[in-house]
Amino acid sequence: MTGMASGQSTTTFTIRDLDITREMYHEMLWSTLERDTWVTEGNTEDEEWVGKLVALHLDLAAGFEVGVPLRLNGDRLHERR
């Protein structure tokens, strides 16, 4: 994973309750992925998988309390203790 703002690799992050809409989050994620050359503007397939990624992120975040630090290990999330 990479930080959206920093572009730095990480395996840990914290659940936050931000005052943004789903569409705003989509745009933030899209901009990050575009910056890192993962997506191309106007590419329908890219739009589709980013939409699915937004839904996945929000669904996963909903399963944890705000402020909980998480660690990504392979494809599994764990509360960092």
Distance bins in CASP14 RR format, pairs under 12 A and 6 or more apart:
PFRMAT RR
TARGET T0000
AUTHOR 0000-0000-0000
RMODE 2
METHOD distances of the structure
MODEL  1
1 7 0 0 0 0 1 0 0 0 0 0 0
1 8 0 0 0 0 1 0 0 0 0 0 0
1 9 1 0 0 1 0 0 0 0 0 0 0
1 10 1 0 1 0 0 0 0 0 0 0 0
1 11 1 0 0 1 0 0 0 0 0 0 0
1 12 0 0 0 0 1 0 0 0 0 0 0
1 13 1 0 0 1 0 0 0 0 0 0 0
1 29 0 0 0 0 0 1 0 0 0 0 0
1 32 0 0 0 0 0 1 0 0 0 0 0
1 33 0 0 0 0 0 1 0 0 0 0 0
1 36 0 0 0 0 0 1 0 0 0 0 0
1 53 0 0 0 0 0 1 0 0 0 0 0
1 57 0 0 0 0 0 1 0 0 0 0 0
1 70 0 0 0 0 0 1 0 0 0 0 0
1 71 0 0 0 0 0 1 0 0 0 0 0
1 72 1 0 1 0 0 0 0 0 0 0 0
1 73 0 0 0 0 0 1 0 0 0 0 0
1 74 0 0 0 0 0 1 0 0 0 0 0
1 75 0 0 0 0 0 1 0 0 0 0 0
1 77 0 0 0 0 0 1 0 0 0 0 0
2 8 1 0 0 1 0 0 0 0 0 0 0
2 9 1 0 1 0 0 0 0 0 0 0 0
2 10 1 0 0 1 0 0 0 0 0 0 0
2 11 0 0 0 0 0 1 0 0 0 0 0
2 13 0 0 0 0 0 1 0 0 0 0 0
2 29 0 0 0 0 0 1 0 0 0 0 0
2 32 1 0 0 1 0 0 0 0 0 0 0
2 33 0 0 0 0 1 0 0 0 0 0 0
2 35 0 0 0 0 1 0 0 0 0 0 0
2 36 1 0 0 1 0 0 0 0 0 0 0
2 38 0 0 0 0 1 0 0 0 0 0 0
2 72 0 0 0 0 0 1 0 0 0 0 0
3 9 1 0 0 1 0 0 0 0 0 0 0
3 10 1 0 0 1 0 0 0 0 0 0 0
3 11 0 0 0 0 0 1 0 0 0 0 0
3 12 0 0 0 0 0 1 0 0 0 0 0
3 13 1 0 0 1 0 0 0 0 0 0 0
3 14 0 0 0 0 0 1 0 0 0 0 0
3 28 0 0 0 0 0 1 0 0 0 0 0
3 29 0 0 0 0 0 1 0 0 0 0 0
3 32 1 0 0 1 0 0 0 0 0 0 0
3 33 0 0 0 0 0 1 0 0 0 0 0
3 35 0 0 0 0 0 1 0 0 0 0 0
3 36 0 0 0 0 1 0 0 0 0 0 0
3 72 0 0 0 0 0 1 0 0 0 0 0
4 10 0 0 0 0 0 1 0 0 0 0 0
4 13 0 0 0 0 1 0 0 0 0 0 0
4 16 0 0 0 0 0 1 0 0 0 0 0
4 18 0 0 0 0 0 1 0 0 0 0 0
4 20 0 0 0 0 0 1 0 0 0 0 0
4 25 0 0 0 0 1 0 0 0 0 0 0
4 27 0 0 0 0 0 1 0 0 0 0 0
4 28 1 0 0 1 0 0 0 0 0 0 0
4 29 1 0 0 1 0 0 0 0 0 0 0
4 30 0 0 0 0 0 1 0 0 0 0 0
4 31 0 0 0 0 1 0 0 0 0 0 0
4 32 1 0 1 0 0 0 0 0 0 0 0
4 33 0 0 0 0 1 0 0 0 0 0 0
4 34 0 0 0 0 0 1 0 0 0 0 0
4 35 0 0 0 0 1 0 0 0 0 0 0
4 36 0 0 0 0 1 0 0 0 0 0 0
4 57 0 0 0 0 0 1 0 0 0 0 0
5 13 0 0 0 0 0 1 0 0 0 0 0
5 28 0 0 0 0 1 0 0 0 0 0 0
5 29 0 0 0 0 0 1 0 0 0 0 0
5 31 0 0 0 0 0 1 0 0 0 0 0
5 32 0 0 0 0 1 0 0 0 0 0 0
5 35 0 0 0 0 0 1 0 0 0 0 0
6 13 0 0 0 0 0 1 0 0 0 0 0
6 32 0 0 0 0 1 0 0 0 0 0 0
6 35 0 0 0 0 0 1 0 0 0 0 0
6 36 0 0 0 0 0 1 0 0 0 0 0
7 31 0 0 0 0 0 1 0 0 0 0 0
7 32 1 0 0 1 0 0 0 0 0 0 0
7 33 0 0 0 0 0 1 0 0 0 0 0
7 35 1 0 0 1 0 0 0 0 0 0 0
7 36 1 0 0 1 0 0 0 0 0 0 0
7 38 0 0 0 0 0 1 0 0 0 0 0
8 32 0 0 0 0 0 1 0 0 0 0 0
8 36 0 0 0 0 0 1 0 0 0 0 0
9 36 0 0 0 0 0 1 0 0 0 0 0
9 72 0 0 0 0 0 1 0 0 0 0 0
10 69 0 0 0 0 0 1 0 0 0 0 0
10 70 0 0 0 0 0 1 0 0 0 0 0
10 71 0 0 0 0 1 0 0 0 0 0 0
10 72 0 0 0 0 1 0 0 0 0 0 0
10 80 0 0 0 0 0 1 0 0 0 0 0
11 69 0 0 0 0 0 1 0 0 0 0 0
11 70 0 0 0 0 1 0 0 0 0 0 0
11 71 1 0 1 0 0 0 0 0 0 0 0
11 72 1 0 1 0 0 0 0 0 0 0 0
11 73 1 0 0 1 0 0 0 0 0 0 0
11 74 0 0 0 0 1 0 0 0 0 0 0
11 75 0 0 0 0 0 1 0 0 0 0 0
11 76 0 0 0 0 0 1 0 0 0 0 0
11 77 0 0 0 0 0 1 0 0 0 0 0
11 78 0 0 0 0 0 1 0 0 0 0 0
11 80 0 0 0 0 1 0 0 0 0 0 0
12 68 0 0 0 0 0 1 0 0 0 0 0
12 69 1 0 0 1 0 0 0 0 0 0 0
12 70 1 0 0 1 0 0 0 0 0 0 0
12 71 1 0 1 0 0 0 0 0 0 0 0
12 72 1 0 0 1 0 0 0 0 0 0 0
12 73 0 0 0 0 0 1 0 0 0 0 0
12 77 0 0 0 0 0 1 0 0 0 0 0
12 78 0 0 0 0 1 0 0 0 0 0 0
12 79 0 0 0 0 0 1 0 0 0 0 0
12 80 1 0 1 0 0 0 0 0 0 0 0
12 81 0 0 0 0 0 1 0 0 0 0 0
13 57 0 0 0 0 0 1 0 0 0 0 0
13 60 0 0 0 0 0 1 0 0 0 0 0
13 61 0 0 0 0 1 0 0 0 0 0 0
13 64 0 0 0 0 0 1 0 0 0 0 0
13 67 0 0 0 0 0 1 0 0 0 0 0
13 68 0 0 0 0 1 0 0 0 0 0 0
13 69 1 0 0 1 0 0 0 0 0 0 0
13 70 1 0 1 0 0 0 0 0 0 0 0
13 71 0 0 0 0 1 0 0 0 0 0 0
13 72 1 0 0 1 0 0 0 0 0 0 0
13 77 0 0 0 0 1 0 0 0 0 0 0
13 78 0 0 0 0 0 1 0 0 0 0 0
13 79 0 0 0 0 0 1 0 0 0 0 0
13 80 0 0 0 0 1 0 0 0 0 0 0
14 61 0 0 0 0 0 1 0 0 0 0 0
14 64 0 0 0 0 1 0 0 0 0 0 0
14 65 0 0 0 0 0 1 0 0 0 0 0
14 66 0 0 0 0 1 0 0 0 0 0 0
14 67 1 0 1 0 0 0 0 0 0 0 0
14 68 1 0 0 1 0 0 0 0 0 0 0
14 69 1 0 1 0 0 0 0 0 0 0 0
14 70 1 0 0 1 0 0 0 0 0 0 0
14 71 0 0 0 0 0 1 0 0 0 0 0
14 79 0 0 0 0 0 1 0 0 0 0 0
14 80 0 0 0 0 1 0 0 0 0 0 0
15 57 0 0 0 0 0 1 0 0 0 0 0
15 58 0 0 0 0 0 1 0 0 0 0 0
15 60 0 0 0 0 1 0 0 0 0 0 0
15 61 1 0 1 0 0 0 0 0 0 0 0
15 62 0 0 0 0 1 0 0 0 0 0 0
15 63 0 0 0 0 1 0 0 0 0 0 0
15 64 1 0 1 0 0 0 0 0 0 0 0
15 65 1 0 0 1 0 0 0 0 0 0 0
15 66 1 0 1 0 0 0 0 0 0 0 0
15 67 1 0 1 0 0 0 0 0 0 0 0
15 68 1 0 1 0 0 0 0 0 0 0 0
15 69 0 0 0 0 1 0 0 0 0 0 0
15 70 1 0 0 1 0 0 0 0 0 0 0
15 77 0 0 0 0 0 1 0 0 0 0 0
15 79 0 0 0 0 1 0 0 0 0 0 0
15 80 0 0 0 0 0 1 0 0 0 0 0
16 25 0 0 0 0 0 1 0 0 0 0 0
16 57 0 0 0 0 0 1 0 0 0 0 0
16 61 0 0 0 0 1 0 0 0 0 0 0
16 64 0 0 0 0 0 1 0 0 0 0 0
16 65 0 0 0 0 0 1 0 0 0 0 0
16 66 1 0 0 1 0 0 0 0 0 0 0
16 67 1 0 0 1 0 0 0 0 0 0 0
16 68 0 0 0 0 1 0 0 0 0 0 0
16 69 0 0 0 0 0 1 0 0 0 0 0
16 70 0 0 0 0 0 1 0 0 0 0 0
17 58 0 0 0 0 0 1 0 0 0 0 0
17 61 0 0 0 0 1 0 0 0 0 0 0
17 62 0 0 0 0 0 1 0 0 0 0 0
17 64 0 0 0 0 0 1 0 0 0 0 0
17 65 0 0 0 0 1 0 0 0 0 0 0
17 66 1 0 1 0 0 0 0 0 0 0 0
17 67 0 0 0 0 1 0 0 0 0 0 0
17 68 0 0 0 0 0 1 0 0 0 0 0
18 24 0 0 0 0 1 0 0 0 0 0 0
18 25 1 0 0 1 0 0 0 0 0 0 0
18 28 0 0 0 0 1 0 0 0 0 0 0
18 57 0 0 0 0 0 1 0 0 0 0 0
18 58 0 0 0 0 0 1 0 0 0 0 0
18 61 0 0 0 0 0 1 0 0 0 0 0
18 66 0 0 0 0 1 0 0 0 0 0 0
18 67 0 0 0 0 0 1 0 0 0 0 0
19 25 0 0 0 0 0 1 0 0 0 0 0
20 26 0 0 0 0 1 0 0 0 0 0 0
20 27 0 0 0 0 1 0 0 0 0 0 0
20 28 1 0 0 1 0 0 0 0 0 0 0
20 29 0 0 0 0 0 1 0 0 0 0 0
20 54 0 0 0 0 0 1 0 0 0 0 0
20 58 0 0 0 0 0 1 0 0 0 0 0
21 27 0 0 0 0 1 0 0 0 0 0 0
21 28 0 0 0 0 0 1 0 0 0 0 0
21 54 0 0 0 0 0 1 0 0 0 0 0
21 58 0 0 0 0 0 1 0 0 0 0 0
22 28 0 0 0 0 0 1 0 0 0 0 0
22 29 0 0 0 0 0 1 0 0 0 0 0
22 51 0 0 0 0 1 0 0 0 0 0 0
22 54 1 0 0 1 0 0 0 0 0 0 0
22 55 0 0 0 0 1 0 0 0 0 0 0
22 57 0 0 0 0 0 1 0 0 0 0 0
22 58 1 0 0 1 0 0 0 0 0 0 0
22 59 0 0 0 0 0 1 0 0 0 0 0
22 61 0 0 0 0 0 1 0 0 0 0 0
22 62 0 0 0 0 0 1 0 0 0 0 0
23 29 0 0 0 0 0 1 0 0 0 0 0
23 30 0 0 0 0 0 1 0 0 0 0 0
23 51 0 0 0 0 0 1 0 0 0 0 0
23 54 0 0 0 0 1 0 0 0 0 0 0
23 58 0 0 0 0 0 1 0 0 0 0 0
24 30 0 0 0 0 0 1 0 0 0 0 0
24 31 0 0 0 0 0 1 0 0 0 0 0
24 54 0 0 0 0 0 1 0 0 0 0 0
24 58 0 0 0 0 0 1 0 0 0 0 0
25 31 0 0 0 0 0 1 0 0 0 0 0
25 32 0 0 0 0 0 1 0 0 0 0 0
25 50 0 0 0 0 0 1 0 0 0 0 0
25 51 0 0 0 0 0 1 0 0 0 0 0
25 53 0 0 0 0 0 1 0 0 0 0 0
25 54 1 0 0 1 0 0 0 0 0 0 0
25 55 0 0 0 0 0 1 0 0 0 0 0
25 56 0 0 0 0 0 1 0 0 0 0 0
25 57 1 0 0 1 0 0 0 0 0 0 0
25 58 1 0 0 1 0 0 0 0 0 0 0
25 61 0 0 0 0 1 0 0 0 0 0 0
26 32 0 0 0 0 0 1 0 0 0 0 0
26 33 0 0 0 0 0 1 0 0 0 0 0
26 34 0 0 0 0 0 1 0 0 0 0 0
26 39 0 0 0 0 0 1 0 0 0 0 0
26 47 0 0 0 0 1 0 0 0 0 0 0
26 49 0 0 0 0 0 1 0 0 0 0 0
26 50 1 0 0 1 0 0 0 0 0 0 0
26 51 1 0 0 1 0 0 0 0 0 0 0
26 52 0 0 0 0 0 1 0 0 0 0 0
26 53 0 0 0 0 1 0 0 0 0 0 0
26 54 1 0 1 0 0 0 0 0 0 0 0
26 55 0 0 0 0 1 0 0 0 0 0 0
26 57 0 0 0 0 1 0 0 0 0 0 0
26 58 0 0 0 0 1 0 0 0 0 0 0
27 33 0 0 0 0 0 1 0 0 0 0 0
27 34 0 0 0 0 0 1 0 0 0 0 0
27 39 0 0 0 0 0 1 0 0 0 0 0
27 41 0 0 0 0 0 1 0 0 0 0 0
27 47 0 0 0 0 0 1 0 0 0 0 0
27 50 0 0 0 0 1 0 0 0 0 0 0
27 51 0 0 0 0 0 1 0 0 0 0 0
27 54 0 0 0 0 1 0 0 0 0 0 0
28 34 0 0 0 0 0 1 0 0 0 0 0
28 35 0 0 0 0 0 1 0 0 0 0 0
28 50 0 0 0 0 0 1 0 0 0 0 0
28 53 0 0 0 0 0 1 0 0 0 0 0
28 54 0 0 0 0 1 0 0 0 0 0 0
28 57 0 0 0 0 0 1 0 0 0 0 0
29 35 0 0 0 0 0 1 0 0 0 0 0
29 36 0 0 0 0 0 1 0 0 0 0 0
29 38 0 0 0 0 0 1 0 0 0 0 0
29 39 0 0 0 0 1 0 0 0 0 0 0
29 46 0 0 0 0 0 1 0 0 0 0 0
29 47 0 0 0 0 0 1 0 0 0 0 0
29 49 0 0 0 0 0 1 0 0 0 0 0
29 50 1 0 0 1 0 0 0 0 0 0 0
29 51 0 0 0 0 1 0 0 0 0 0 0
29 52 0 0 0 0 0 1 0 0 0 0 0
29 53 1 0 0 1 0 0 0 0 0 0 0
29 54 1 0 0 1 0 0 0 0 0 0 0
29 55 0 0 0 0 0 1 0 0 0 0 0
29 56 0 0 0 0 0 1 0 0 0 0 0
29 57 1 0 0 1 0 0 0 0 0 0 0
29 58 0 0 0 0 0 1 0 0 0 0 0
30 36 0 0 0 0 0 1 0 0 0 0 0
30 38 0 0 0 0 1 0 0 0 0 0 0
30 39 1 0 0 1 0 0 0 0 0 0 0
30 40 0 0 0 0 0 1 0 0 0 0 0
30 41 0 0 0 0 1 0 0 0 0 0 0
30 42 0 0 0 0 0 1 0 0 0 0 0
30 43 0 0 0 0 0 1 0 0 0 0 0
30 46 0 0 0 0 1 0 0 0 0 0 0
30 47 0 0 0 0 1 0 0 0 0 0 0
30 49 0 0 0 0 0 1 0 0 0 0 0
30 50 1 0 1 0 0 0 0 0 0 0 0
30 51 0 0 0 0 1 0 0 0 0 0 0
30 53 0 0 0 0 1 0 0 0 0 0 0
30 54 0 0 0 0 1 0 0 0 0 0 0
31 38 0 0 0 0 0 1 0 0 0 0 0
31 39 0 0 0 0 1 0 0 0 0 0 0
31 41 0 0 0 0 0 1 0 0 0 0 0
31 50 0 0 0 0 0 1 0 0 0 0 0
32 38 0 0 0 0 1 0 0 0 0 0 0
32 39 0 0 0 0 1 0 0 0 0 0 0
32 50 0 0 0 0 0 1 0 0 0 0 0
32 53 0 0 0 0 0 1 0 0 0 0 0
32 54 0 0 0 0 0 1 0 0 0 0 0
32 57 0 0 0 0 0 1 0 0 0 0 0
33 39 1 0 1 0 0 0 0 0 0 0 0
33 40 0 0 0 0 1 0 0 0 0 0 0
33 41 0 0 0 0 0 1 0 0 0 0 0
33 43 0 0 0 0 0 1 0 0 0 0 0
33 46 1 0 0 1 0 0 0 0 0 0 0
33 47 0 0 0 0 0 1 0 0 0 0 0
33 49 0 0 0 0 1 0 0 0 0 0 0
33 50 1 0 0 1 0 0 0 0 0 0 0
33 51 0 0 0 0 0 1 0 0 0 0 0
33 53 0 0 0 0 1 0 0 0 0 0 0
33 54 0 0 0 0 0 1 0 0 0 0 0
34 40 1 0 0 1 0 0 0 0 0 0 0
34 41 1 0 0 1 0 0 0 0 0 0 0
34 42 0 0 0 0 0 1 0 0 0 0 0
34 43 0 0 0 0 0 1 0 0 0 0 0
34 46 0 0 0 0 1 0 0 0 0 0 0
34 47 0 0 0 0 0 1 0 0 0 0 0
34 50 0 0 0 0 1 0 0 0 0 0 0
35 41 0 0 0 0 0 1 0 0 0 0 0
37 43 0 0 0 0 0 1 0 0 0 0 0
37 46 0 0 0 0 0 1 0 0 0 0 0
38 45 0 0 0 0 0 1 0 0 0 0 0
38 46 1 0 0 1 0 0 0 0 0 0 0
38 49 0 0 0 0 1 0 0 0 0 0 0
38 50 0 0 0 0 1 0 0 0 0 0 0
38 53 0 0 0 0 0 1 0 0 0 0 0
39 45 0 0 0 0 1 0 0 0 0 0 0
39 46 1 1 0 0 0 0 0 0 0 0 0
39 47 0 0 0 0 1 0 0 0 0 0 0
39 48 0 0 0 0 0 1 0 0 0 0 0
39 49 0 0 0 0 1 0 0 0 0 0 0
39 50 1 0 0 1 0 0 0 0 0 0 0
39 51 0 0 0 0 0 1 0 0 0 0 0
39 53 0 0 0 0 0 1 0 0 0 0 0
40 46 1 0 1 0 0 0 0 0 0 0 0
40 47 0 0 0 0 1 0 0 0 0 0 0
40 49 0 0 0 0 0 1 0 0 0 0 0
40 50 0 0 0 0 0 1 0 0 0 0 0
41 47 0 0 0 0 1 0 0 0 0 0 0
41 50 0 0 0 0 0 1 0 0 0 0 0
42 48 0 0 0 0 0 1 0 0 0 0 0
42 50 0 0 0 0 0 1 0 0 0 0 0
43 49 0 0 0 0 1 0 0 0 0 0 0
43 50 0 0 0 0 1 0 0 0 0 0 0
44 50 0 0 0 0 0 1 0 0 0 0 0
44 51 0 0 0 0 0 1 0 0 0 0 0
45 51 0 0 0 0 0 1 0 0 0 0 0
45 52 0 0 0 0 0 1 0 0 0 0 0
46 52 0 0 0 0 0 1 0 0 0 0 0
46 53 0 0 0 0 0 1 0 0 0 0 0
47 53 0 0 0 0 0 1 0 0 0 0 0
47 54 0 0 0 0 0 1 0 0 0 0 0
48 54 0 0 0 0 0 1 0 0 0 0 0
48 55 0 0 0 0 0 1 0 0 0 0 0
49 55 0 0 0 0 0 1 0 0 0 0 0
49 56 0 0 0 0 0 1 0 0 0 0 0
50 56 0 0 0 0 0 1 0 0 0 0 0
50 57 0 0 0 0 0 1 0 0 0 0 0
51 57 0 0 0 0 1 0 0 0 0 0 0
51 58 0 0 0 0 0 1 0 0 0 0 0
51 59 0 0 0 0 0 1 0 0 0 0 0
52 58 0 0 0 0 0 1 0 0 0 0 0
52 59 0 0 0 0 0 1 0 0 0 0 0
53 59 0 0 0 0 0 1 0 0 0 0 0
53 60 0 0 0 0 0 1 0 0 0 0 0
54 60 0 0 0 0 0 1 0 0 0 0 0
54 61 0 0 0 0 0 1 0 0 0 0 0
55 61 0 0 0 0 0 1 0 0 0 0 0
55 62 0 0 0 0 0 1 0 0 0 0 0
56 62 0 0 0 0 0 1 0 0 0 0 0
56 75 0 0 0 0 0 1 0 0 0 0 0
56 77 0 0 0 0 0 1 0 0 0 0 0
57 63 0 0 0 0 0 1 0 0 0 0 0
57 64 0 0 0 0 0 1 0 0 0 0 0
57 70 0 0 0 0 0 1 0 0 0 0 0
57 77 0 0 0 0 0 1 0 0 0 0 0
58 64 0 0 0 0 0 1 0 0 0 0 0
59 77 0 0 0 0 0 1 0 0 0 0 0
60 68 0 0 0 0 0 1 0 0 0 0 0
60 70 0 0 0 0 1 0 0 0 0 0 0
60 72 0 0 0 0 0 1 0 0 0 0 0
60 75 0 0 0 0 0 1 0 0 0 0 0
60 76 0 0 0 0 0 1 0 0 0 0 0
60 77 1 0 0 1 0 0 0 0 0 0 0
61 67 0 0 0 0 0 1 0 0 0 0 0
61 68 0 0 0 0 1 0 0 0 0 0 0
61 70 0 0 0 0 1 0 0 0 0 0 0
61 77 0 0 0 0 1 0 0 0 0 0 0
62 68 0 0 0 0 0 1 0 0 0 0 0
63 70 0 0 0 0 0 1 0 0 0 0 0
63 77 0 0 0 0 1 0 0 0 0 0 0
63 79 0 0 0 0 0 1 0 0 0 0 0
64 70 1 0 0 1 0 0 0 0 0 0 0
64 71 0 0 0 0 0 1 0 0 0 0 0
64 77 0 0 0 0 1 0 0 0 0 0 0
64 78 0 0 0 0 0 1 0 0 0 0 0
64 79 1 0 0 1 0 0 0 0 0 0 0
64 80 0 0 0 0 0 1 0 0 0 0 0
65 79 0 0 0 0 1 0 0 0 0 0 0
67 79 0 0 0 0 0 1 0 0 0 0 0
67 80 0 0 0 0 0 1 0 0 0 0 0
68 77 0 0 0 0 0 1 0 0 0 0 0
68 78 0 0 0 0 0 1 0 0 0 0 0
68 79 1 0 1 0 0 0 0 0 0 0 0
68 80 0 0 0 0 1 0 0 0 0 0 0
68 81 0 0 0 0 0 1 0 0 0 0 0
69 77 0 0 0 0 0 1 0 0 0 0 0
69 78 0 0 0 0 1 0 0 0 0 0 0
69 79 1 0 0 1 0 0 0 0 0 0 0
69 80 1 0 1 0 0 0 0 0 0 0 0
69 81 0 0 0 0 1 0 0 0 0 0 0
70 76 0 0 0 0 0 1 0 0 0 0 0
70 77 1 0 1 0 0 0 0 0 0 0 0
70 78 1 0 0 1 0 0 0 0 0 0 0
70 79 1 0 0 1 0 0 0 0 0 0 0
70 80 1 0 0 1 0 0 0 0 0 0 0
70 81 0 0 0 0 0 1 0 0 0 0 0
71 77 1 0 0 1 0 0 0 0 0 0 0
71 78 1 0 1 0 0 0 0 0 0 0 0
71 79 1 0 0 1 0 0 0 0 0 0 0
71 80 1 0 1 0 0 0 0 0 0 0 0
71 81 0 0 0 0 1 0 0 0 0 0 0
72 78 0 0 0 0 1 0 0 0 0 0 0
72 79 0 0 0 0 0 1 0 0 0 0 0
72 80 0 0 0 0 1 0 0 0 0 0 0
73 79 0 0 0 0 0 1 0 0 0 0 0
73 80 0 0 0 0 0 1 0 0 0 0 0
END
